[in-house]
Amino acid sequence: MTFAAIDQPLIFAFYARKDTLTPALVGLGCIGIYLIAALVPTLFRPLLVSDLALANSIQWISHALIMLWLLRRHLGGLSSYGMRTLIVKAIAATAVMGGATALVAWALAPAIHFGHTAGHLIIVGGAGLTAVLVYGALMVILRVQELDLVKQLIGSKRLA
């Protein structure tokens, strides 16, 4: 999912440059990568659903990395756009968020005794809320500039 999230803005970056052919060609090439990744295990055993899931992940990773490489070639690099700083801050915040979320899920695990569905809702809801709050707080503490864009967008929607 991470590479799918990385890939979409890269595709839109090409679209913004009025280049729709490059993402399409990369997509076609990555279908070949998907087929190879999905079919190689069949040389040793029958095809499993997990093979297809892994092949799909390999396809997303390949597509995102190729698109990033091509975009860097066209733009001459992304460091002048503050991407490195943003990536470091996002990775740090994600690591802390993941730890906090796992800790809360572990602490709420006894809630399973409230009933199967209710217990799972408590665990997922508590861990999810923790993730949102911790990540949001860390983005503010780390002064991620993109938050200003979010605030402007929310402000403009409120006025509309």
SEBA-933103 format. One record per residue (C-alpha): residue in three letters; residue number from 1; x, y, z. Coordinates in nm, 3 decimals, always signed. Layout:
! SEBA-933103
REC   aa    i       c1       c2       c3
REC  ALA  NUM        X        Y        Z
...
This chain:
! SEBA-933103
REC   aa    i       c1       c2       c3
REC  MET    1   +0.000   +0.000   +0.000
REC  THR    2   +0.289   +0.234   +0.070
REC  PHE    3   +0.417   +0.215   -0.285
REC  ALA    4   +0.065   +0.256   -0.423
REC  ALA    5   +0.039   +0.578   -0.223
REC  ILE    6   +0.378   +0.692   -0.354
REC  ASP    7   +0.293   +0.595   -0.710
REC  GLN    8   -0.027   +0.797   -0.753
REC  PRO    9   +0.129   +1.144   -0.700
REC  LEU   10   +0.411   +1.044   -0.935
REC  ILE   11   +0.157   +0.955   -1.203
REC  PHE   12   -0.021   +1.287   -1.146
REC  ALA   13   +0.313   +1.468   -1.175
REC  PHE   14   +0.350   +1.330   -1.527
REC  TYR   15   -0.010   +1.420   -1.607
REC  ALA   16   +0.054   +1.774   -1.485
REC  ARG   17   +0.340   +1.793   -1.735
REC  LYS   18   +0.092   +1.680   -2.005
REC  ASP   19   +0.271   +1.346   -2.036
REC  THR   20   +0.016   +1.067   -2.020
REC  LEU   21   +0.215   +0.827   -2.236
REC  THR   22   +0.498   +0.762   -1.989
REC  PRO   23   +0.277   +0.635   -1.703
REC  ALA   24   +0.087   +0.417   -1.950
REC  LEU   25   +0.405   +0.263   -2.091
REC  VAL   26   +0.548   +0.206   -1.744
REC  GLY   27   +0.217   +0.045   -1.648
REC  LEU   28   +0.237   -0.191   -1.944
REC  GLY   29   +0.594   -0.285   -1.855
REC  CYS   30   +0.492   -0.350   -1.497
REC  ILE   31   +0.217   -0.585   -1.612
REC  GLY   32   +0.501   -0.795   -1.751
REC  ILE   33   +0.676   -0.777   -1.416
REC  TYR   34   +0.351   -0.885   -1.249
REC  LEU   35   +0.314   -1.184   -1.481
REC  ILE   36   +0.671   -1.297   -1.419
REC  ALA   37   +0.636   -1.254   -1.042
REC  ALA   38   +0.304   -1.441   -1.041
REC  LEU   39   +0.411   -1.728   -1.265
REC  VAL   40   +0.763   -1.803   -1.137
REC  PRO   41   +0.630   -1.987   -0.829
REC  THR   42   +0.426   -2.214   -1.059
REC  LEU   43   +0.753   -2.368   -1.175
REC  PHE   44   +0.782   -2.527   -0.830
REC  ARG   45   +0.422   -2.569   -0.707
REC  PRO   46   +0.060   -2.480   -0.789
REC  LEU   47   -0.031   -2.112   -0.796
REC  LEU   48   -0.159   -1.972   -0.465
REC  VAL   49   -0.361   -1.658   -0.393
REC  SER   50   -0.070   -1.530   -0.186
REC  ASP   51   +0.149   -1.552   -0.499
REC  LEU   52   -0.086   -1.310   -0.674
REC  ALA   53   -0.083   -1.073   -0.377
REC  LEU   54   +0.297   -1.077   -0.371
REC  ALA   55   +0.311   -1.026   -0.748
REC  ASN   56   +0.078   -0.727   -0.712
REC  SER   57   +0.305   -0.577   -0.446
REC  ILE   58   +0.608   -0.629   -0.669
REC  GLN   59   +0.420   -0.459   -0.954
REC  TRP   60   +0.338   -0.153   -0.737
REC  ILE   61   +0.694   -0.130   -0.607
REC  SER   62   +0.836   -0.157   -0.959
REC  HIS   63   +0.595   +0.101   -1.099
REC  ALA   64   +0.663   +0.352   -0.821
REC  LEU   65   +1.042   +0.315   -0.842
REC  ILE   66   +1.047   +0.345   -1.221
REC  MET   67   +0.818   +0.649   -1.212
REC  LEU   68   +1.032   +0.811   -0.942
REC  TRP   69   +1.348   +0.747   -1.144
REC  LEU   70   +1.192   +0.892   -1.461
REC  LEU   71   +1.056   +1.197   -1.277
REC  ARG   72   +1.396   +1.264   -1.122
REC  ARG   73   +1.549   +1.249   -1.470
REC  HIS   74   +1.293   +1.499   -1.604
REC  LEU   75   +1.310   +1.740   -1.310
REC  GLY   76   +1.677   +1.699   -1.222
REC  GLY   77   +1.601   +1.569   -0.874
REC  LEU   78   +1.345   +1.637   -0.608
REC  SER   79   +1.569   +1.766   -0.327
REC  SER   80   +1.504   +2.131   -0.415
REC  TYR   81   +1.136   +2.073   -0.338
REC  GLY   82   +1.201   +1.979   +0.027
REC  MET   83   +1.118   +1.615   -0.032
REC  ARG   84   +1.406   +1.474   +0.172
REC  THR   85   +1.307   +1.667   +0.480
REC  LEU   86   +0.943   +1.569   +0.441
REC  ILE   87   +1.033   +1.202   +0.391
REC  VAL   88   +1.256   +1.192   +0.700
REC  LYS   89   +0.986   +1.357   +0.912
REC  ALA   90   +0.714   +1.127   +0.776
REC  ILE   91   +0.922   +0.815   +0.837
REC  ALA   92   +1.004   +0.923   +1.193
REC  ALA   93   +0.640   +1.005   +1.267
REC  THR   94   +0.524   +0.680   +1.110
REC  ALA   95   +0.767   +0.476   +1.320
REC  VAL   96   +0.650   +0.640   +1.642
REC  MET   97   +0.286   +0.609   +1.536
REC  GLY   98   +0.333   +0.240   +1.456
REC  GLY   99   +0.488   +0.174   +1.795
REC  ALA  100   +0.216   +0.363   +1.979
REC  THR  101   -0.057   +0.191   +1.780
REC  ALA  102   +0.089   -0.154   +1.845
REC  LEU  103   +0.118   -0.073   +2.217
REC  VAL  104   -0.245   +0.040   +2.236
REC  ALA  105   -0.365   -0.266   +2.040
REC  TRP  106   -0.172   -0.490   +2.278
REC  ALA  107   -0.314   -0.306   +2.582
REC  LEU  108   -0.668   -0.337   +2.445
REC  ALA  109   -0.632   -0.707   +2.353
REC  PRO  110   -0.823   -0.821   +2.666
REC  ALA  111   -1.126   -0.637   +2.521
REC  ILE  112   -1.180   -0.944   +2.304
REC  HIS  113   -1.362   -1.087   +2.607
REC  PHE  114   -1.648   -0.838   +2.545
REC  GLY  115   -1.748   -1.047   +2.247
REC  HIS  116   -1.585   -1.122   +1.918
REC  THR  117   -1.716   -0.828   +1.713
REC  ALA  118   -1.734   -0.574   +1.996
REC  GLY  119   -1.385   -0.666   +2.115
REC  HIS  120   -1.239   -0.626   +1.769
REC  LEU  121   -1.415   -0.291   +1.725
REC  ILE  122   -1.266   -0.168   +2.054
REC  ILE  123   -0.916   -0.279   +1.956
REC  VAL  124   -0.930   -0.145   +1.600
REC  GLY  125   -1.104   +0.177   +1.704
REC  GLY  126   -0.863   +0.246   +1.989
REC  ALA  127   -0.555   +0.166   +1.783
REC  GLY  128   -0.686   +0.365   +1.486
REC  LEU  129   -0.767   +0.669   +1.697
REC  THR  130   -0.422   +0.647   +1.854
REC  ALA  131   -0.263   +0.634   +1.510
REC  VAL  132   -0.447   +0.945   +1.391
REC  LEU  133   -0.377   +1.145   +1.706
REC  VAL  134   -0.009   +1.047   +1.738
REC  TYR  135   +0.068   +1.103   +1.369
REC  GLY  136   -0.120   +1.434   +1.362
REC  ALA  137   +0.053   +1.557   +1.678
REC  LEU  138   +0.393   +1.459   +1.544
REC  MET  139   +0.329   +1.639   +1.216
REC  VAL  140   +0.254   +1.954   +1.416
REC  ILE  141   +0.553   +1.908   +1.648
REC  LEU  142   +0.786   +1.842   +1.352
REC  ARG  143   +0.642   +2.150   +1.176
REC  VAL  144   +0.562   +1.979   +0.849
REC  GLN  145   +0.494   +2.260   +0.603
REC  GLU  146   +0.233   +2.066   +0.411
REC  LEU  147   +0.000   +2.102   +0.710
REC  ASP  148   -0.042   +2.466   +0.610
REC  LEU  149   -0.187   +2.347   +0.280
REC  VAL  150   -0.430   +2.122   +0.466
REC  LYS  151   -0.535   +2.411   +0.691
REC  GLN  152   -0.592   +2.633   +0.386
REC  LEU  153   -0.797   +2.362   +0.216
REC  ILE  154   -1.011   +2.310   +0.525
REC  GLY  155   -1.053   +2.687   +0.562
REC  SER  156   -1.157   +2.729   +0.200
REC  LYS  157   -1.413   +2.447   +0.228
REC  ARG  158   -1.559   +2.605   +0.539
REC  LEU  159   -1.611   +2.936   +0.358
REC  ALA  160   -1.766   +2.774   +0.050
